[in-house]
Amino acid sequence: MQVYKSEKSLDHLNKVLFFPDPGLTCKRTAFGRICKDQTCRAVHDETSLNCLLNVLRFTNHTLDVCVYMITCSVLGDALVECQERDVKIRVITEIRNSGEEGEVIGSQIGKLRTAGISVRCRSSSFWMHHKFLVADNEILVNGSFNWTNQAVMGNYENLIITSEETLVKPFITEFQRLWDHLGPKNGLEE
């Protein structure tokens, strides 16, 4: 179920993922390590979340994330790990779920900002309800999946991962349009 291991395998990448997973992926195995903790109760098998994490793990240059909510700590940690590898990350999220307007339990936005990741929040009476990411301007991940534990282990969700240029390019354009619109004047950014 691994999505891709190298840039050479990006040609014609099309993968469909369905959730829920049987449990939350072990943080150690999620980042390509071996879990030696015999008391670990997390999932160590390949899962849909693991495939999504592989996209993040093999991102080399840029990562644009546009999601309604990020409360899954495994995904928050994966973004921080990308930042530590000097991947340029930009995140757009809904202000209601960022911790900016009231506390959202488990919001990862503070962690991302502390790590130096640029985050812009949509602030209006309408919701920023997109759920997509673009990795290295080559890979699109899009679907119903919010970045929450509920989406990983409870909800019936889907993601499509593709390298089809005709699908990736419009999402690059949409992300940039939103990023520009939510600049310091129209959005909240730290």
N, C-alpha and C positions, 0 to 999 in steps of 0.2 A: 504494500500500500504506500510505500515511500514515494513522494511526489517527484523529486529529482535530486540527483547527487552532484551534478556539475552543469556548467553552462552548455556543454555539448548536447545534453539531453533535453534542452529546451524546445527543440524543433517540434512543433505540433503537439504541445502539451495540452491535453484536455482531460480533466479529472473531475468527477462528481463525488462529493462527500455528503453523507447523511449523518445526522445526530438524532438521538442522544448516543453518546458513548457509554460503555458499561460503568465508567467511573472516571475520575480525574487522573490524567497522565502523571506519572511520577516525575517530579521536577528534574531529577538526575537524568533519567533516560530521555526526557524531553529535549535536553540539550546535548544529546549524543554521548552521555557518560554511562557508566555501568552502575547500577544500584546494588550495593553490597549490604544494605540494611535489611536483614531478614525479618524485621518487624514492620517493614513498609507495607502499607495496605493499598497503595495507589496502583493504578493499572500500568503494567510494564509491556504489554503487547502493542502492536501497531493499532492506532485508532485514528479517527477522523481528525481529532485535535492534533495528534502527532504529525499528520500530513500538513496541516496548517503551520505548525511549528517548524517543519522542515523548510517551508517557503521562507519563513523569517530567518532561520538558521543559515540558509544558503544565499541570502541577499547580500550583495557585495558593496553597493554604492548608495542607492536611495530607496527609501520606503515611505510611501504616502498612505496614511491610514485615515479612513473616513468612516466612523462608526457612531452609532447612537449612544452606546454605553460601553465602558471598559471596567469591569469589576473582577474579572478572572485574574488572579495573581500570577498564574503560570504565563499568561499572555503578557501581562505587565512586565514580568521579569524577562521575558523573551525580547521585548522591545528595548529594555535597558541593556541587555546583553548585545543587541545590535548596535546600540549607541556606543558601547564600550569598544566595539570593533570599528568605530569611525564610519558607520553607515549614517548618512544624513536622513533623519527622520522628521516628518511633519505629521501631526495628528489634528484632525478636525473632529469635534464631538459636540453633543448637545449640552448646553450650559446646565440644564436641569440635572444632568447626571455627572457633572464634573466636580462637584463639591463647592463650586462658586456660589450657588444659590441654595444654601441648605446642605446638610451632609448626606451623601449617598453612601450607604454602608458598602465598604470594600472598594470604593472608587480608586482607580490606579493613577488618576491624573496628577495628583500631588507627587507621587513617586516618579512619574515620567518627567515632570518639570524639574524636580530636584536633580535628576540625572542629566539635565540639559537638553531635553527633547522639546522642540517647539510645539506648542499646543494652542490651537485657536478654537474658541467656543462660539457656537451659534447662539445669539441672544435676540429672540423675537417671539411673537405670539405663535409662530409656526415652528414645527419641529424639524430638526436636522435628522432625518430618518434613514439616510444612506447606510449601507453596510458593505464597504468594499475596501480593498487595498491594492496598490500597485507597487510591485517590487522591481527595482532596477529598470523601470519603464518598459519591462518585457513581460511581466507576469501579472495577471489580474486574478484576484480572488473576490468573488461577489456572491451574495445570496441573502438568505433571511437571518443569518447567524449574527446575534449580538455577542460581544466578547464578555460573556458572563458564565459563571458556573452553572446557572440554570439552563443556559443554551447548550452547554457541553453535555450535561448529565441528565437533563429533564425534558426539555422541549424537543419537539420534532422540528428540526432545522435542516437547512441545506447550504452547501457552498459549491460553486463551480470554480475550478482553477484552470486557467487557460493562458496560452501564449499567442493566441490568434490576434494578430495585429489589428484587424478590423474591429475587434472587441476591446482591446487594450487601449488604443488611442483615444476613443471618446471619453474613457474614464480618466485618462491623464488630463485631458482638456477640462473635464468637469471638476476635478480636484483643484486644478490651478485657478479656475474661475471662482470657486468657493474660497480658496485660500486668499486670493486677491480681494474678494468682496469682504471677507472677515478680517482684513488687515487691522492695524491698530485703531483705525477710525471706526470701523463697523463691527468689530468683534472683540473678544477679550483674549489677550495673549500675555504670557509672562515673559 
